[in-house]
Amino acid sequence: MHITTLLPFMRWTALAFAASTAACSSAPVTPPSTNADGEIIPASEAAATAYVTQTIRATVQKGFDQDHHAYRDVHRKTHGCVQARFKIQPDLPPALAQGLFAHPGQYDAVIRFSNGSGRSQDDHDRDARGMAVKVIGVRGGTQDFVMTNHPVFFIHDAQDYVDFVSAMNGSGWSKAGWVMSHLFDNVPLVIAFVSHPIDNPLHQQYWSTTASRLGPGQMKFSAKPCLGSVFDEAADQANSSPDRLAQNMRRQLASQSACFDFMVQPRTVPAHMPIEDPTVEWPEAESPFVTVATIDVPAQTPDLGEACERLSFTPWHTLPEHQPLGSISRMRKVVYQEVSTLRHGLNHQPVVEPAGR
């Protein structure tokens, strides 16, 4: 199993939870509270978030000291940034016509496609793949939708993170012990998360894995190639380059456009659709994904340069109506902001969000 590619993404949560547990071991136990969105927020979360910020900042700084350039701590390898148009569907039902989707219209957008690893590795290696969409000019700001090409995550909660990363950072016996003790639970989730074959980022479906608000309700979201999209699968599969994903995407967009349906899945049965456990796939039989927008990607040359790398994507570039939910998202709020600020500062790049036309 090539699961080591996931460690940079998971290390911060494990360290944060371990630190917060140690810091609070002598304090009285406070029952977690539950809010109107269904979130269960541990009392120790603020301490965990502070520790994770410090840890990831140190990791980025160490990389800069070695390479004289600060990179993203995850999703390091870019396949390209592309310009797009995000088109809201008309006549959506009231439950879906919330926030960005309240009124039909069109927005400029930029999309970054990437590998999930914190290393710039061969595209043939097992890995998650990312699609990060930045919708521009939304109430004077931006709305980001960050997705991977698997519908669920592979860790249940913070303690699950601790167990996994502690084992992976330990001896071979620790790794083997974790695999054996989680053989019928986390291990299949890990394998599934990194095992989707991919030849072209434009051909994949992507999911949020975590929940967000949908106005007064909650949702997950997904982007799927539009029905009838035409791909040169033979040419994509024939490319054996370690950078094949960027090359295949560039070849397609040199002569034709691409299209995604952007869909939301309302949380209709809370008992079957947890907010705090991203390993649970919300049943589509009880709440199917519904298209609320179309993402049109015209023919173009994808950007692999500095302009693409300067961009920062975070679920917390958001309207209040689409606020991210759950422990992973709450921790990302601070961590993503701190890492982006540090990365741009070390590289002498201003942190600037693009403005719409």
C-alpha positions as CSV (number, residue, x, y, z in Angstrom):
1,M,0.0,0.0,0.0
2,H,1.4,3.3,-1.0
3,I,-0.1,5.2,1.9
4,T,2.9,7.3,2.8
5,T,2.0,9.9,0.2
6,L,-0.9,10.9,2.6
7,L,1.2,11.5,5.7
8,P,1.9,15.3,5.1
9,F,-1.8,15.9,4.8
10,M,-2.6,14.0,8.0
11,R,0.3,14.8,10.2
12,W,-1.0,18.2,11.3
13,T,-4.3,16.8,12.7
14,A,-2.6,14.0,14.6
15,L,0.0,16.2,16.2
16,A,-2.6,18.8,17.1
17,F,-4.9,16.4,18.8
18,A,-2.0,14.7,20.7
19,A,-0.8,18.1,21.9
20,S,-4.3,19.2,23.0
21,T,-4.8,16.0,24.8
22,A,-1.6,16.4,26.8
23,A,-2.4,20.0,27.6
24,C,-5.8,19.3,28.9
25,S,-5.1,16.0,30.7
26,S,-5.4,17.6,34.1
27,A,-8.3,19.8,33.3
28,P,-12.0,18.9,34.1
29,V,-13.7,17.1,31.2
30,T,-16.2,19.4,29.5
31,P,-18.9,17.7,27.5
32,P,-18.9,18.8,23.8
33,S,-21.6,21.1,22.6
34,T,-23.8,20.6,19.6
35,N,-24.8,23.6,17.4
36,A,-27.7,24.1,15.0
37,D,-25.7,22.7,12.1
38,G,-25.1,19.4,13.8
39,E,-21.5,20.0,14.7
40,I,-20.1,18.5,17.9
41,I,-17.2,20.8,19.0
42,P,-14.7,19.5,21.6
43,A,-13.6,21.9,24.2
44,S,-10.0,21.2,23.4
45,E,-10.3,22.2,19.8
46,A,-8.8,25.7,20.2
47,A,-5.7,24.3,21.7
48,A,-5.4,21.7,19.0
49,T,-5.7,24.3,16.3
50,A,-3.1,26.5,17.8
51,Y,-0.7,23.6,18.0
52,V,-1.3,22.5,14.5
53,T,-0.7,26.0,13.2
54,Q,2.7,26.1,14.9
55,T,3.6,22.6,13.6
56,I,2.7,23.3,10.0
57,R,4.5,26.7,10.0
58,A,7.6,24.9,11.1
59,T,7.3,22.3,8.4
60,V,6.9,25.0,5.7
61,Q,9.8,27.0,7.1
62,K,12.0,23.9,7.2
63,G,11.3,23.2,3.5
64,F,12.1,26.8,2.6
65,D,15.4,26.7,4.5
66,Q,16.3,23.6,2.4
67,D,15.0,24.6,-1.0
68,H,14.9,28.4,-0.8
69,H,11.3,28.2,-1.9
70,A,8.2,27.6,0.2
71,Y,5.8,25.1,-1.2
72,R,2.3,24.0,-0.3
73,D,2.3,21.4,2.5
74,V,-0.2,19.3,0.5
75,H,-1.4,19.2,-3.1
76,R,2.1,20.4,-4.1
77,K,2.2,19.2,-7.8
78,T,0.0,21.3,-10.1
79,H,-1.4,19.9,-13.3
80,G,-2.5,23.4,-14.3
81,C,-4.7,26.3,-13.5
82,V,-7.5,27.0,-16.0
83,Q,-9.9,29.9,-16.5
84,A,-13.6,29.0,-16.4
85,R,-17.2,30.3,-16.2
86,F,-19.4,29.3,-13.3
87,K,-23.0,29.4,-14.5
88,I,-25.8,29.3,-11.9
89,Q,-28.9,27.3,-13.0
90,P,-32.2,29.2,-13.2
91,D,-35.4,28.2,-11.3
92,L,-33.8,26.2,-8.5
93,P,-36.2,25.2,-5.7
94,P,-36.0,27.4,-2.6
95,A,-34.1,24.8,-0.6
96,L,-31.2,24.9,-3.1
97,A,-31.4,28.6,-4.1
98,Q,-29.2,29.6,-1.2
99,G,-26.1,31.8,-1.1
100,L,-24.2,31.7,-4.4
101,F,-27.1,29.7,-5.9
102,A,-29.9,32.2,-4.9
103,H,-30.0,33.8,-8.4
104,P,-29.1,32.7,-11.9
105,G,-26.0,34.3,-13.2
106,Q,-22.4,33.8,-14.4
107,Y,-19.1,34.3,-12.7
108,D,-15.5,34.1,-13.7
109,A,-13.7,31.3,-12.1
110,V,-10.2,29.7,-11.9
111,I,-9.6,26.0,-11.2
112,R,-6.4,24.4,-10.0
113,F,-6.0,20.7,-10.7
114,S,-3.3,18.8,-8.6
115,N,-2.0,15.7,-7.0
116,G,-2.7,15.3,-3.3
117,S,0.7,14.5,-2.0
118,G,3.1,17.0,-0.4
119,R,5.8,15.7,-2.8
120,S,6.1,16.5,-6.5
121,Q,5.8,12.8,-7.5
122,D,5.3,10.8,-10.6
123,D,1.7,10.9,-11.8
124,H,1.6,7.1,-12.0
125,D,2.0,6.9,-8.2
126,R,-1.1,6.2,-6.1
127,D,-2.5,9.4,-4.8
128,A,-5.6,11.5,-4.4
129,R,-6.3,14.2,-7.0
130,G,-7.6,17.6,-6.3
131,M,-9.9,20.1,-8.1
132,A,-10.1,23.5,-6.4
133,V,-12.5,26.0,-7.8
134,K,-12.4,29.7,-7.1
135,V,-15.5,31.6,-8.1
136,I,-14.6,35.3,-8.5
137,G,-16.6,38.4,-7.8
138,V,-19.1,36.9,-5.3
139,R,-20.3,39.8,-3.2
140,G,-17.0,41.5,-3.8
141,G,-14.9,38.4,-2.8
142,T,-14.4,34.8,-3.8
143,Q,-16.1,31.5,-3.1
144,D,-13.8,28.4,-3.1
145,F,-15.0,24.8,-3.5
146,V,-12.2,22.4,-2.7
147,M,-12.6,18.7,-3.7
148,T,-10.9,15.4,-4.2
149,N,-11.6,12.5,-6.5
150,H,-13.1,10.2,-3.9
151,P,-16.5,10.8,-2.1
152,V,-15.3,10.1,1.5
153,F,-12.2,10.5,3.7
154,F,-10.5,7.6,5.4
155,I,-10.2,8.8,9.0
156,H,-13.3,8.9,11.2
157,D,-12.2,11.6,13.7
158,A,-9.3,13.2,15.6
159,Q,-8.5,10.2,17.7
160,D,-8.5,8.0,14.6
161,Y,-5.9,10.4,13.1
162,V,-3.7,10.0,16.1
163,D,-3.8,6.2,15.9
164,F,-3.0,6.2,12.2
165,V,-0.2,8.7,12.1
166,S,1.4,7.4,15.3
167,A,1.6,4.0,13.7
168,M,2.9,5.3,10.3
169,N,5.6,7.3,12.0
170,G,6.7,4.4,14.2
171,S,8.5,1.2,13.5
172,G,7.6,-1.5,11.0
173,W,5.9,-3.4,13.8
174,S,3.8,-0.3,14.6
175,K,2.7,-0.1,11.0
176,A,1.9,-3.8,10.8
177,G,0.0,-3.6,14.1
178,W,-2.2,-0.7,12.8
179,V,-2.9,-2.5,9.5
180,M,-3.9,-5.7,11.4
181,S,-6.1,-3.9,13.9
182,H,-7.8,-1.8,11.2
183,L,-7.9,-4.4,8.5
184,F,-11.7,-4.2,8.0
185,D,-12.2,-0.5,8.7
186,N,-9.6,2.2,7.9
187,V,-7.4,0.1,5.6
188,P,-10.0,-0.3,2.9
189,L,-10.8,3.4,3.1
190,V,-7.1,4.3,2.6
191,I,-6.8,2.0,-0.4
192,A,-9.9,3.4,-2.0
193,F,-8.9,7.0,-1.3
194,V,-5.6,6.7,-3.3
195,S,-6.5,4.0,-5.9
196,H,-8.7,5.7,-8.5
197,P,-6.9,5.4,-11.9
198,I,-6.7,8.7,-13.7
199,D,-5.5,9.7,-17.1
200,N,-6.8,13.2,-17.4
201,P,-8.0,15.6,-14.6
202,L,-10.8,16.8,-16.8
203,H,-12.3,13.4,-16.9
204,Q,-12.8,12.9,-13.2
205,Q,-15.6,13.4,-10.7
206,Y,-14.6,15.2,-7.5
207,W,-16.3,15.5,-4.1
208,S,-16.1,17.7,-1.1
209,T,-16.0,14.7,1.4
210,T,-16.8,17.1,4.2
211,A,-20.1,19.1,4.7
212,S,-20.9,22.7,4.4
213,R,-23.9,24.9,5.0
214,L,-26.6,25.3,2.3
215,G,-28.3,28.4,3.8
216,P,-30.2,27.1,6.9
217,G,-29.5,23.5,5.9
218,Q,-26.3,21.5,5.1
219,M,-24.8,19.9,2.0
220,K,-22.0,18.1,0.4
221,F,-21.0,19.1,-3.2
222,S,-19.4,17.5,-6.2
223,A,-18.2,18.3,-9.8
224,K,-18.8,15.8,-12.5
225,P,-17.9,15.9,-16.3
226,C,-21.0,17.0,-18.2
227,L,-23.1,14.4,-19.9
228,G,-21.8,13.9,-23.5
229,S,-18.3,15.2,-22.8
230,V,-15.9,13.8,-25.4
231,F,-12.4,12.6,-24.4
232,D,-9.5,11.1,-26.4
233,E,-9.0,8.2,-23.9
234,A,-6.6,6.3,-26.2
235,A,-4.2,9.3,-26.4
236,D,-4.4,9.9,-22.7
237,Q,-3.6,6.3,-21.8
238,A,-0.8,6.1,-24.2
239,N,1.2,8.9,-22.5
240,S,3.7,7.3,-20.1
241,S,5.3,10.6,-18.9
242,P,5.6,11.2,-15.1
243,D,3.9,14.5,-15.9
244,R,1.1,12.9,-18.0
245,L,-1.8,14.5,-16.2
246,A,-0.7,18.1,-17.0
247,Q,0.3,17.0,-20.6
248,N,-3.0,15.3,-21.3
249,M,-5.1,18.2,-20.0
250,R,-3.0,20.6,-22.0
251,R,-3.5,18.5,-25.2
252,Q,-7.2,18.4,-24.8
253,L,-7.6,22.1,-24.0
254,A,-5.5,23.1,-27.0
255,S,-8.3,22.1,-29.3
256,Q,-11.6,21.7,-27.3
257,S,-13.4,22.8,-24.2
258,A,-14.4,20.9,-21.1
259,C,-17.4,21.1,-18.9
260,F,-18.5,20.0,-15.4
261,D,-21.9,19.9,-13.7
262,F,-21.6,21.3,-10.2
263,M,-23.9,19.5,-7.9
264,V,-25.1,19.7,-4.3
265,Q,-26.4,16.9,-2.0
266,P,-28.8,18.3,0.7
267,R,-28.6,16.8,4.1
268,T,-32.1,15.4,4.3
269,V,-31.7,12.5,6.8
270,P,-29.4,13.7,9.6
271,A,-29.3,10.3,11.2
272,H,-27.7,8.8,8.1
273,M,-25.7,11.9,7.1
274,P,-23.2,12.9,9.9
275,I,-21.4,16.2,9.9
276,E,-18.4,15.0,12.0
277,D,-17.5,11.7,10.3
278,P,-16.3,12.3,6.8
279,T,-15.9,8.5,6.2
280,V,-19.6,8.1,5.8
281,E,-21.0,8.6,2.3
282,W,-24.3,10.2,2.4
283,P,-26.8,7.9,0.7
284,E,-27.8,9.2,-2.7
285,A,-30.9,7.0,-2.6
286,E,-32.1,9.3,0.2
287,S,-30.7,12.5,-1.2
288,P,-29.4,12.5,-4.8
289,F,-27.0,15.1,-6.0
290,V,-28.7,17.9,-7.9
291,T,-27.0,20.2,-10.5
292,V,-27.1,23.8,-9.4
293,A,-24.4,25.2,-11.8
294,T,-22.3,24.4,-14.8
295,I,-18.6,25.0,-15.0
296,D,-17.4,25.7,-18.6
297,V,-13.7,25.5,-19.3
298,P,-12.9,27.0,-22.8
299,A,-10.0,25.9,-24.9
300,Q,-6.9,27.5,-23.6
301,T,-3.3,26.8,-22.4
302,P,-3.3,25.9,-18.7
303,D,-1.1,28.0,-16.5
304,L,1.7,26.1,-14.8
305,G,3.6,29.3,-13.8
306,E,3.9,31.7,-10.9
307,A,0.4,33.1,-11.3
308,C,-1.1,29.7,-10.7
309,E,1.2,29.0,-7.7
310,R,0.4,32.4,-6.1
311,L,-3.2,31.4,-5.7
312,S,-4.5,30.1,-2.3
313,F,-7.6,27.9,-2.1
314,T,-9.4,27.2,1.2
315,P,-12.9,26.1,2.1
316,W,-13.0,29.3,4.2
317,H,-13.0,31.6,1.2
318,T,-16.8,31.4,1.5
319,L,-20.1,33.0,1.9
320,P,-21.7,32.5,5.3
321,E,-24.4,30.5,3.6
322,H,-21.8,27.9,2.6
323,Q,-19.6,27.9,5.7
324,P,-17.6,24.6,6.0
325,L,-18.7,22.2,8.8
326,G,-17.0,19.5,10.9
327,S,-13.8,19.2,12.8
328,I,-11.5,18.9,9.8
329,S,-12.9,22.0,8.3
330,R,-12.8,24.0,11.5
331,M,-9.1,23.2,12.0
332,R,-8.4,24.0,8.3
333,K,-9.7,27.6,8.8
334,V,-6.7,28.7,10.8
335,V,-4.1,26.3,9.4
336,Y,-4.8,27.2,5.7
337,Q,-4.7,30.9,6.4
338,E,-1.4,30.7,8.4
339,V,0.3,28.4,5.9
340,S,-0.8,30.6,3.0
341,T,0.5,33.8,4.7
342,L,3.8,32.2,5.6
343,R,4.3,30.7,2.1
344,H,3.6,33.9,0.3
345,G,5.8,35.9,2.7
346,L,8.8,33.6,2.4
347,N,8.4,33.7,-1.4
348,H,8.0,37.5,-1.4
349,Q,4.6,37.2,-3.0
350,P,1.6,39.3,-2.0
351,V,-1.5,37.4,-1.0
352,V,-4.1,38.7,-3.5
353,E,-7.5,37.3,-4.4
354,P,-8.4,37.7,-8.0
355,A,-11.1,40.2,-8.9
356,G,-14.0,39.5,-11.3
357,R,-14.5,41.4,-14.5
